[in-house]
Amino acid sequence: MRSRAAAIIIRDQSVLLIHRRKPGKDFYILPGGGVEPDETNEAACIREVKEETGFDVLHLQLLQVYHTVNGQEYFFKVTVPPGEPVLGGPEAHEQSSQNSYEFEWVPALKLSGASLKPEFARQMCLTLIG
């Protein structure tokens, strides 16, 4: 069983998502990733946000834990400083024309129709956007 920590970052009534495009696939994910051995879920969220976006986490609050067939998913409301994200970490090295990672600030109206994975994250994001 594996744990994953995900960050919900809201700014100006939009949520920060990573738009993923691979051959035959087009979907959105929240910044985040796997929890390393001997790492807390909070520490994993802070590390993943820094690695993927370049943002320092100013504050985080656990919102929900989902139990899936693959493990647990921890969702945190995360506050970051002003500015725009800059892709880093393994994602920056894996970026190619066949495997793209693009940040998007997605408003509620677009979020409702976006292919967000996991699907159950959509309602948390919509609730926080307001």
C-alpha positions in Angstrom: 0.0 0.0 0.0 1.3 3.4 -1.0 0.4 6.9 0.3 0.2 10.0 -1.8 0.0 13.6 -0.7 -1.7 16.2 -2.9 -1.8 20.0 -2.6 -4.9 22.1 -3.3 -3.6 25.6 -4.0 -6.3 28.3 -4.5 -5.7 31.8 -5.9 -8.2 34.3 -7.3 -11.1 31.7 -7.3 -8.9 29.2 -9.3 -7.1 26.0 -8.4 -3.5 25.2 -9.5 -3.5 22.1 -11.6 -0.9 20.3 -13.7 -2.3 19.6 -17.2 -0.8 16.3 -18.3 -0.7 15.3 -22.0 0.6 11.9 -23.1 -0.2 10.0 -26.3 -3.9 9.3 -26.1 -4.3 10.9 -22.7 -5.2 14.4 -21.7 -6.0 15.0 -18.0 -5.3 17.2 -14.9 -3.7 16.4 -11.6 -3.0 18.3 -8.4 0.6 18.9 -7.5 1.8 16.2 -5.2 3.3 12.7 -5.1 4.3 9.7 -3.2 5.2 9.7 0.5 8.7 8.4 1.1 9.6 5.9 3.8 9.9 7.6 7.2 8.3 10.8 5.8 5.1 12.3 7.2 2.3 13.1 4.9 2.7 16.8 5.6 6.4 16.7 4.9 5.7 14.9 1.6 3.2 17.5 0.6 5.7 20.3 1.4 8.5 18.5 -0.5 6.4 17.8 -3.5 5.0 21.3 -3.8 8.6 22.7 -3.7 9.9 20.1 -6.2 7.1 20.5 -8.7 6.2 24.1 -8.5 9.2 25.9 -6.8 6.8 27.3 -4.2 7.6 27.3 -0.5 4.6 26.1 1.5 3.5 28.9 4.0 0.7 26.9 5.5 -1.0 23.5 5.0 -4.2 22.0 6.4 -5.3 18.4 6.0 -8.7 18.3 4.3 -9.4 14.7 3.6 -7.9 11.2 3.5 -9.2 8.8 0.9 -8.6 5.1 1.0 -8.2 3.6 -2.4 -7.2 0.1 -3.7 -3.7 1.5 -4.1 -3.3 3.1 -0.7 -4.2 6.4 1.0 -4.5 9.8 -0.6 -4.0 12.8 1.6 -5.4 16.1 0.4 -4.1 19.4 1.9 -5.2 22.9 1.5 -1.9 24.7 0.8 -1.0 28.4 1.0 2.0 29.6 -1.1 3.5 33.0 -1.7 2.6 35.2 -4.7 4.1 34.3 -8.0 3.8 31.7 -10.7 4.9 28.1 -10.5 8.0 26.9 -12.2 8.2 23.2 -13.1 11.0 21.3 -11.4 11.9 17.9 -10.0 11.6 14.7 -12.0 8.7 16.2 -14.0 11.0 18.8 -15.5 13.4 16.1 -16.6 10.6 13.9 -18.0 9.0 16.8 -20.0 8.9 16.2 -23.7 6.6 16.6 -26.7 5.2 13.1 -25.8 4.9 13.8 -22.0 4.0 17.3 -21.1 3.4 19.0 -17.7 1.8 22.4 -17.9 0.6 24.5 -14.9 -2.9 26.0 -15.2 -4.9 28.1 -12.8 -8.3 26.5 -13.4 -11.5 28.4 -12.4 -14.6 26.6 -11.1 -16.5 26.7 -14.4 -13.6 25.0 -16.3 -12.9 22.6 -13.4 -16.4 21.2 -13.7 -15.6 19.9 -17.2 -11.9 19.1 -16.8 -10.7 15.5 -16.6 -9.3 15.8 -13.0 -7.6 12.7 -11.5 -8.6 11.4 -9.1 -12.2 12.4 -9.8 -13.1 12.7 -6.1 -10.7 15.6 -5.7 -13.0 17.8 -7.9 -15.6 18.5 -5.1 -12.9 19.5 -2.6 -11.5 22.0 -5.1 -14.9 23.4 -6.0 -15.8 23.8 -2.3 -12.5 25.7 -1.6 -12.9 27.9 -4.7 -16.4 28.9 -3.4 
